């Protein structure tokens, strides 16, 4: 026993070092799961408070830039108002967006030479109306220089109706997904992380999966697009309805197309429409039907296990 | 001011400088010119560098862990800064013993800084330990050696900027560097 205690005393520093490293690694592995680390993140009240105080100061220096972005946002909303006149855009807004599906009707006809000709026509139908609730929030902390996972802290939390796994968008495009929530703050894993986003082209082809490659905060990379898909520079890509973002939100425009002949695919470089360097206001999107959907999906994944 | 109080103040000051000023640098366009990835300089390891010579190793480790976890909380990196900072704290004694002519417990109440060591030894000491910290942190963050050139660039630009900020901090907050020159 005495020998053992002497041994521990002799190597105490190395033991402590290895112990602390072990704690660090368990924290790192926890923070990379979907649930997130509940203690060490900036949605807790102390760091949230510090960031809030800083933002209150810095806010005044950014008013000019903010004005511009709000003017653009206003112009966009005024265009929308023409269509939906009963949405109150000065408060938290409820938007009812039709969820559509295409019915494909295939008809076969024989022409005069006897060859069979197959034509398919698509009829777009409204399946149901999804209700989204937009909660405006101010960005109080923002990072873009991390390699695997960048996060944003906002000044709204569970008291304002923000919950885990909600989509976050701006007037220009997508931002990310809510990861951790405290009472008055929430952290968001931004699109600038190693998680894919489902996307489609404006004519509905897809899904493709743009992902951030860790370099520039202005671009996403989409690999494995079949080379027969007709794309040109400047085309826009949008979110698809079956992901957790609302449908038809702009992700970005295609800046560069590389065709890889060996595999017969194209690699697209997508310029994000959201400027992550100057993020000021975001909207947390609360889907009223998402809880029901998640419950159902959890049930079916349980069965397959 | 007692040595405990001074270090506690320095802890808070360095966390605030790191979180409120240096983390925001990456948001500007000039931090990613011509394809170089955006980067953040890290100044918070300076807290470990400036603790007194005679600090026992276990306290260095615990202090490094506390500092790392605090920075992790603000930056949402969940333990990476803590791991890097603990390794740096562990390496500090070895580096100091090899740089200095005397044994460490012979410097009674002194701390390693520009005034006690001089510019060249202090910056060498800071550069070695910051290199250890940065390499370990970026290995943890990028997790893998596939893109070793990319990691090298990121470590290098981050390290150079960190060292510039360490020098600036020493110029600003060492109250009497100039006395060395007055004595001559």
Interface residues (C-beta under 8 A of the other chain):
Chain A: X12 X13 X16 X17 X20 X21 X23 X24 X25 X26 X27 X28 X30 X31 X32 X37 X39 X40 X41 X42 X44 X46 X47 X50 X51 X54 X141 X142 X143 X144 X145 X146 X147 X148 X149 X151 X153 X187 X214 X215 X216 X217 X277 X278
Chain B: X16 X19 X20 X23 X26 X27 X28 X29 X31 X32 X35 X37 X38 X39 X40 X57 X58 X61 X62 X64 X65 X68 X69 X72 X73 X74 X75 X76 X77 X78 X79 X80 X82 X83 X86 X87 X90 X138 X140 X141 X142 X143 X150 X154
